[in-house]
Amino acid sequence: MNAPNYIARAVNVAARQIGDEFMIMSGNDSSLFSLNETAAMLWQAADGVTPLADIVAQKICTEFDIDPETALADARATAVELAEHGILRVSDRPVTESGS
């Protein structure tokens, strides 16, 4: 799989912030996931049209003391993992369809 350059939220999930944690429930199988702060930032910013590198530069690198290359590699790995669970959709080009 090519490295994801764009991420979009899956359409069949429910999300709720509880304190500092972000909880996501999959509509596919009712699995419940607790996202850490970084994963929650990615999920919230996943509009399908903002490049992942921009999300990392604007959200993660400004919040945490991490170099952009490491942050982008980590964000790509997190995005792929979330996509495997059906929470995010990843693509090498903008995701503009609604998925419905």
C-alpha positions as CSV (number, residue, x, y, z in Angstrom):
1,M,0.0,0.0,0.0
2,N,1.3,3.4,-0.9
3,A,1.7,5.9,2.0
4,P,-1.6,7.7,2.6
5,N,-1.5,11.4,1.6
6,Y,-5.2,12.1,2.4
7,I,-7.4,10.9,5.2
8,A,-11.2,11.0,5.6
9,R,-13.4,10.0,8.4
10,A,-15.4,6.8,7.8
11,V,-19.1,7.5,7.5
12,N,-20.3,4.6,9.6
13,V,-18.8,5.7,13.0
14,A,-20.0,7.5,16.0
15,A,-17.6,9.7,17.9
16,R,-17.7,11.4,21.3
17,Q,-15.0,13.3,23.3
18,I,-15.0,12.2,27.0
19,G,-12.5,14.3,28.9
20,D,-9.2,14.1,27.2
21,E,-10.1,11.0,25.3
22,F,-11.9,10.5,22.0
23,M,-14.1,7.5,21.7
24,I,-15.1,6.1,18.4
25,M,-17.7,3.3,17.8
26,S,-17.6,1.4,14.5
27,G,-21.0,1.1,12.8
28,N,-19.8,-2.1,11.2
29,D,-19.4,-4.3,14.2
30,S,-20.0,-1.9,17.2
31,S,-16.3,-2.1,18.2
32,L,-15.3,0.7,20.5
33,F,-11.9,2.5,20.2
34,S,-10.3,5.0,22.5
35,L,-8.0,7.4,20.5
36,N,-5.0,9.0,22.1
37,E,-4.6,12.8,21.7
38,T,-2.6,12.5,18.4
39,A,-5.0,10.0,16.8
40,A,-7.9,12.2,17.9
41,M,-6.3,15.2,16.2
42,L,-5.9,13.2,13.0
43,W,-9.5,11.9,13.1
44,Q,-10.9,15.4,13.7
45,A,-8.8,16.9,10.9
46,A,-9.6,14.1,8.4
47,D,-11.6,16.0,5.9
48,G,-10.4,14.1,2.9
49,V,-9.0,17.1,1.1
50,T,-6.3,18.5,3.4
51,P,-3.0,16.7,2.7
52,L,-1.9,14.6,5.6
53,A,1.5,16.5,5.6
54,D,-0.4,19.8,6.1
55,I,-2.5,18.3,9.0
56,V,0.7,17.1,10.6
57,A,2.5,20.5,10.2
58,Q,-0.5,22.6,11.3
59,K,-1.9,20.4,14.1
60,I,0.7,17.9,15.5
61,C,4.0,19.7,15.0
62,T,2.6,22.9,16.6
63,E,1.3,20.9,19.6
64,F,4.2,18.5,20.2
65,D,8.0,18.9,20.1
66,I,8.6,16.5,17.2
67,D,10.3,16.9,13.9
68,P,8.1,17.0,10.8
69,E,9.5,13.8,9.2
70,T,9.0,11.7,12.3
71,A,5.6,13.2,12.9
72,L,4.5,12.4,9.3
73,A,5.8,8.9,9.4
74,D,3.9,8.3,12.7
75,A,0.7,9.9,11.4
76,R,0.8,7.7,8.3
77,A,1.2,4.6,10.4
78,T,-1.6,5.7,12.7
79,A,-3.9,6.5,9.7
80,V,-3.3,3.1,8.2
81,E,-4.0,1.4,11.5
82,L,-7.3,3.4,12.0
83,A,-8.2,2.5,8.4
84,E,-7.7,-1.2,9.1
85,H,-10.3,-0.8,11.9
86,G,-12.7,1.1,9.6
87,I,-12.4,4.4,11.4
88,L,-10.6,6.3,8.6
89,R,-10.4,6.1,4.9
90,V,-6.9,6.6,3.4
91,S,-6.0,7.6,-0.2
92,D,-3.2,8.9,-2.3
93,R,-5.6,11.6,-3.7
94,P,-8.3,13.7,-2.2
95,V,-11.4,11.9,-0.9
96,T,-14.4,13.9,-2.0
97,E,-17.2,11.4,-2.2
98,S,-19.5,11.0,0.8
99,G,-19.2,7.2,0.9
100,S,-22.9,6.8,1.3
